[in-house]
Amino acid sequence: MKKFKPKKRLEAKEYIEGVLKGDRVILSRAITVVESNLTSDKVLAKDIIQAILPHAGNSIRIGITGVPGVGKSTFIEAFGKVLIELGHTVAILSIDPSSQRSKGSILGDKTRMEELSNNPKAYIRPSASGETLGGVANKTGETMLLCEASGYDVILIETVGVGQSETAVHGMTDFFLLLMLSGAGDELQGIKKGIMEMADMLVINKADGDNIRQSELAKRQYTNALHIFPKSASGWEPVVSTASAIKNIGIAEVWQRIEAFKALVDENGYFQKNRKEQQIEWMYTNIHEELKQLFYGSQEIKDELKLLEAAIVNSKISPVKAAEKMIDTFKRSL
């Protein structure tokens, strides 16, 4: 098998200057460094992120999720075009399911957002989710900071709409948007309570043609359902609206709601408070990831794990005792 050889890396200073100048090619190369698992790239990535940090944070971060088939990509393209018409620059970070064989992205959002990907005021970066819990790319947070430092003032993070990815994306964004469909039987069935509780806004997509009446019915049902949830710490009352990304109906109204949300949380202080709490949580997440890589990256650990796996299946040791032995081995290796 041919060994993978990364593209020649630039000096940290070149990445930093390029990102701050808004150079899209350098931005993409910097994100590649951040996403890399090579030890040398990890050191380089930390230097880049530390340097651009004072220039990041000047955006509104919006998480967008919904079940497959709800029309996320079509909605995001329509939404992005509206934002650009209003004078914004938009970065779209799409968390794709990973191919388990290649660990690469398998959806390819640039092909699904053709108009937006050709717009110089939009930047689209599909990221493979890899092995990170819930399908969320481990380095999405750093990628977001790079995009902000490069001048993008609206960051859209699209999740795959399955598993625990919504929780992770909710924890790194300011506003959480849940896309829904009508006309699929019981409107509330199959929607996890936890996801609805996280949502700042629900949008019934594909509300056009023969589906308008059903969409209005779904809107009333979801509005009623939201009343059973505890009030958000932000002081914002979640709203429900209908939209058609294909017909470009109701898209501008979504942004108006987000602006109203931003005005409220700026006034009551929640915006900055939430951002600070997210930064602390992000630190702990990175500690967990570093510890996991340190543990499983040890050859001694790998060798002993194989022996213990065989011992467990042959009932020679309990899983609890095996775990204890592994931790003892890890402590001795430090």
Wavefront OBJ file of the C-alpha trace (Angstrom):
o trace
v 0.000 0.000 0.000
v 1.298 3.430 -0.961
v 2.066 5.498 2.121
v 0.128 8.764 2.441
v 2.353 11.801 2.119
v 0.825 15.149 3.115
v 1.132 18.217 0.917
v 4.157 20.335 1.814
v 3.297 22.477 4.811
v 3.836 26.217 5.030
v 5.305 28.016 8.023
v 2.781 28.917 10.738
v 3.233 32.624 9.938
v 2.182 32.053 6.298
v -1.033 30.283 7.335
v -1.833 32.996 9.878
v -1.260 35.865 7.447
v -3.212 34.138 4.683
v -6.198 33.401 6.916
v -6.308 36.980 8.243
v -6.163 38.333 4.674
v -9.160 36.205 3.704
v -7.174 34.008 1.301
v -9.548 31.072 0.686
v -6.800 28.743 -0.567
v -4.701 29.315 2.561
v -7.825 28.999 4.720
v -8.526 25.576 3.208
v -4.928 24.496 3.739
v -5.015 25.725 7.350
v -8.202 23.704 7.973
v -6.484 20.635 6.500
v -3.673 21.094 9.032
v -6.194 21.445 11.885
v -8.015 18.268 10.799
v -4.805 16.256 10.449
v -3.828 13.556 12.952
v -0.107 13.853 12.220
v 1.881 14.833 15.315
v 3.772 17.581 13.457
v 0.489 19.021 12.169
v -1.032 19.056 15.649
v 1.791 21.295 16.879
v 1.426 23.538 13.815
v -2.374 23.702 14.237
v -2.104 24.832 17.854
v 0.264 27.645 16.848
v -2.112 28.797 14.090
v -5.220 28.707 16.295
v -3.505 30.541 19.162
v -2.410 33.336 16.813
v -5.770 33.863 15.073
v -7.828 33.623 18.284
v -7.977 37.423 18.927
v -9.426 37.864 15.419
v -12.153 35.205 15.823
v -15.525 35.253 17.556
v -17.082 38.076 15.528
v -19.850 36.032 13.946
v -23.166 34.479 14.769
v -22.893 30.703 14.858
v -26.004 28.829 13.730
v -26.499 25.083 14.055
v -28.887 23.515 11.535
v -30.218 19.991 11.826
v -33.088 17.807 10.684
v -33.779 14.243 9.638
v -32.372 13.047 6.283
v -34.692 14.090 3.471
v -35.863 17.284 5.156
v -33.957 19.370 2.606
v -31.115 20.732 4.741
v -28.736 21.428 1.866
v -31.427 23.076 -0.279
v -32.501 25.193 2.693
v -28.917 26.171 3.545
v -28.207 27.196 -0.051
v -31.367 29.374 -0.161
v -30.608 30.781 3.299
v -26.980 31.487 2.412
v -27.997 33.365 -0.738
v -30.405 35.543 1.281
v -27.653 36.324 3.800
v -25.224 37.311 1.039
v -27.854 39.581 -0.540
v -28.113 41.273 2.863
v -24.358 41.950 2.840
v -23.096 39.032 4.947
v -20.299 36.567 4.258
v -21.176 32.957 5.025
v -19.116 29.900 5.965
v -20.899 26.545 5.870
v -19.345 23.706 7.818
v -21.156 20.517 6.975
v -20.552 17.495 9.180
v -20.766 14.465 6.912
v -20.995 10.828 7.967
v -17.603 9.220 7.440
v -16.794 6.330 5.245
v -15.638 3.687 7.726
v -13.096 2.420 5.227
v -11.429 5.660 4.118
v -12.603 7.902 7.007
v -13.437 10.449 4.314
v -16.544 12.544 3.763
v -19.153 10.659 1.722
v -21.855 13.270 1.068
v -19.934 16.007 -0.712
v -21.963 19.123 0.078
v -20.282 21.275 -2.537
v -22.039 19.228 -5.188
v -25.355 19.780 -3.385
v -24.914 23.570 -3.052
v -23.610 24.406 -6.493
v -24.716 28.073 -6.693
v -23.473 28.904 -3.217
v -20.145 27.142 -3.690
v -19.447 29.387 -6.697
v -20.213 32.572 -4.757
v -17.045 34.362 -3.553
v -18.836 35.482 -0.370
v -19.586 31.902 0.666
v -17.192 29.210 1.821
v -18.289 25.576 2.077
v -16.243 22.982 3.918
v -17.573 19.429 4.267
v -15.889 17.629 7.160
v -15.808 13.906 7.739
v -17.059 13.007 11.189
v -14.439 10.315 11.728
v -14.634 8.463 15.021
v -15.769 11.402 17.151
v -18.812 10.754 19.333
v -22.120 11.498 17.652
v -20.681 11.996 14.192
v -19.425 15.517 14.853
v -16.015 16.316 13.414
v -13.577 16.758 16.275
v -12.005 19.862 14.769
v -15.189 21.731 13.792
v -14.611 24.283 16.555
v -11.121 25.156 15.301
v -12.403 25.310 11.717
v -15.099 27.726 12.860
v -12.473 30.000 14.460
v -10.391 29.996 11.274
v -13.433 30.995 9.195
v -14.265 33.808 11.616
v -10.684 35.090 11.545
v -10.889 35.009 7.756
v -13.814 37.434 7.857
v -16.969 35.299 7.663
v -19.626 36.827 9.899
v -22.249 34.062 9.708
v -21.198 30.466 10.397
v -23.683 27.703 9.532
v -22.949 24.248 10.937
v -25.027 21.492 9.359
v -25.288 18.176 11.202
v -26.080 14.775 9.724
v -29.320 14.758 11.698
v -28.686 11.512 13.530
v -27.270 10.391 16.877
v -25.749 12.805 19.362
v -24.274 15.202 16.809
v -27.031 17.716 17.558
v -25.979 17.967 21.206
v -22.362 18.618 20.234
v -23.269 21.240 17.606
v -25.705 22.912 20.011
v -22.769 23.227 22.412
v -20.697 25.243 19.936
v -23.345 27.499 18.371
v -25.397 30.540 19.385
v -28.670 29.636 17.683
v -30.045 26.151 16.972
v -32.406 25.636 14.042
v -34.408 22.433 13.586
v -35.840 21.693 10.132
v -38.994 19.580 10.021
v -41.360 18.092 7.457
v -45.134 17.928 7.419
v -47.356 15.240 5.932
v -45.405 12.347 7.416
v -48.138 10.938 9.635
v -48.040 11.923 13.300
v -46.072 15.189 13.181
v -44.466 14.649 16.576
v -43.579 10.989 16.149
v -39.909 10.113 15.877
v -38.713 13.531 17.014
v -36.502 13.231 20.057
v -37.689 15.386 22.920
v -34.116 16.440 23.646
v -33.607 17.845 20.146
v -36.819 19.864 20.293
v -35.819 21.199 23.710
v -32.546 22.469 22.241
v -34.165 24.222 19.284
v -34.450 28.016 19.222
v -36.537 27.769 16.068
v -38.402 25.077 14.156
v -38.911 25.529 10.437
v -41.396 23.361 8.547
v -39.630 23.053 5.189
v -41.163 22.196 1.797
v -44.258 24.280 2.615
v -45.404 24.801 -0.953
v -48.043 23.562 -3.419
v -50.349 20.923 -2.001
v -48.292 20.802 1.180
v -49.147 24.309 2.443
v -52.209 23.282 4.450
v -50.405 20.343 6.067
v -47.456 22.600 6.871
v -49.694 25.092 8.665
v -51.232 22.226 10.639
v -47.761 20.966 11.560
v -46.789 24.490 12.611
v -49.713 24.625 15.084
v -48.885 21.169 16.435
v -45.219 22.000 17.002
v -46.083 25.372 18.549
v -48.340 23.596 21.045
v -45.683 20.954 21.724
v -43.024 23.574 22.519
v -45.153 24.937 25.366
v -44.532 21.783 27.423
v -40.773 22.370 27.544
v -39.028 24.419 30.271
v -38.188 28.011 29.426
v -34.783 28.488 27.816
v -31.957 29.997 29.892
v -31.537 32.584 27.117
v -34.960 34.065 27.815
v -35.903 33.405 24.195
v -39.209 31.705 23.422
v -38.710 29.200 20.564
v -40.704 29.956 17.434
v -42.132 27.847 14.603
v -42.423 28.964 10.999
v -42.990 27.483 7.543
v -40.719 27.844 4.539
v -40.038 26.557 1.065
v -36.377 26.531 0.118
v -37.238 25.583 -3.472
v -39.664 28.521 -3.865
v -37.605 30.847 -1.619
v -40.630 31.449 0.626
v -40.134 32.277 4.307
v -36.320 32.164 4.149
v -35.756 35.867 4.880
v -38.141 35.577 7.854
v -35.838 32.961 9.409
v -32.998 35.503 9.471
v -35.318 38.146 10.953
v -36.067 35.765 13.826
v -32.364 35.113 14.349
v -31.700 38.862 14.448
v -34.452 39.257 17.059
v -32.846 36.459 19.095
v -29.408 38.115 18.840
v -30.820 41.482 19.983
v -32.436 39.831 23.015
v -29.398 37.817 24.154
v -27.095 40.804 23.626
v -29.344 42.913 25.822
v -29.751 40.392 28.654
v -26.089 39.299 28.607
v -26.789 35.676 27.731
v -24.815 35.774 24.454
v -21.422 36.411 26.065
v -22.213 34.226 29.079
v -23.039 31.289 26.799
v -19.930 31.828 24.674
v -17.714 31.761 27.786
v -19.342 28.569 29.071
v -18.873 26.958 25.658
v -15.166 27.822 25.715
v -14.748 26.051 29.072
v -16.668 23.006 27.843
v -14.534 22.984 24.695
v -11.406 22.777 26.852
v -12.743 19.700 28.669
v -13.731 18.087 25.369
v -10.188 18.546 24.089
v -8.733 17.139 27.312
v -10.863 14.015 26.849
v -9.759 13.681 23.212
v -6.066 14.160 24.075
v -6.279 11.563 26.846
v -8.036 9.102 24.540
v -5.373 9.516 21.863
v -2.586 9.244 24.434
v -4.102 6.035 25.798
v -4.934 4.249 22.548
v -1.818 5.539 20.799
v 0.459 3.569 23.127
v 1.803 0.344 21.609
v 2.030 -1.203 25.093
v -1.668 -0.496 25.598
v -2.551 -1.937 22.193
v -0.634 -5.153 22.914
v -2.178 -5.640 26.346
v -5.670 -4.897 25.054
v -5.410 -7.793 22.601
v -4.381 -10.166 25.396
v -7.177 -8.965 27.671
v -9.789 -9.243 24.919
v -8.885 -12.909 24.517
v -8.971 -13.387 28.308
v -12.437 -11.803 28.523
v -14.028 -13.957 25.808
v -12.530 -17.047 27.468
v -14.015 -15.977 30.841
v -10.591 -15.738 32.459
v -11.075 -12.145 33.589
v -14.051 -9.836 34.029
v -14.376 -6.706 31.855
v -14.245 -4.553 35.016
v -11.003 -6.168 36.215
v -9.541 -5.951 32.698
v -10.295 -2.224 32.569
v -8.619 -1.766 35.947
v -5.501 -3.574 34.697
v -5.414 -1.342 31.599
v -5.568 1.828 33.690
v -2.754 0.518 35.909
v -0.663 -0.207 32.807
v -1.381 3.295 31.488
v -0.364 4.915 34.793
v 2.938 3.035 34.806
v 3.657 4.135 31.217
v 3.350 7.852 32.053
l 1 2 3 4 5 6 7 8 9 10 11 12 13 14 15 16 17 18 19 20 21 22 23 24 25 26 27 28 29 30 31 32 33 34 35 36 37 38 39 40 41 42 43 44 45 46 47 48 49 50 51 52 53 54 55 56 57 58 59 60 61 62 63 64 65 66 67 68 69 70 71 72 73 74 75 76 77 78 79 80 81 82 83 84 85 86 87 88 89 90 91 92 93 94 95 96 97 98 99 100 101 102 103 104 105 106 107 108 109 110 111 112 113 114 115 116 117 118 119 120 121 122 123 124 125 126 127 128 129 130 131 132 133 134 135 136 137 138 139 140 141 142 143 144 145 146 147 148 149 150 151 152 153 154 155 156 157 158 159 160 161 162 163 164 165 166 167 168 169 170 171 172 173 174 175 176 177 178 179 180 181 182 183 184 185 186 187 188 189 190 191 192 193 194 195 196 197 198 199 200 201 202 203 204 205 206 207 208 209 210 211 212 213 214 215 216 217 218 219 220 221 222 223 224 225 226 227 228 229 230 231 232 233 234 235 236 237 238 239 240 241 242 243 244 245 246 247 248 249 250 251 252 253 254 255 256 257 258 259 260 261 262 263 264 265 266 267 268 269 270 271 272 273 274 275 276 277 278 279 280 281 282 283 284 285 286 287 288 289 290 291 292 293 294 295 296 297 298 299 300 301 302 303 304 305 306 307 308 309 310 311 312 313 314 315 316 317 318 319 320 321 322 323 324 325 326 327 328 329 330 331 332 333 334
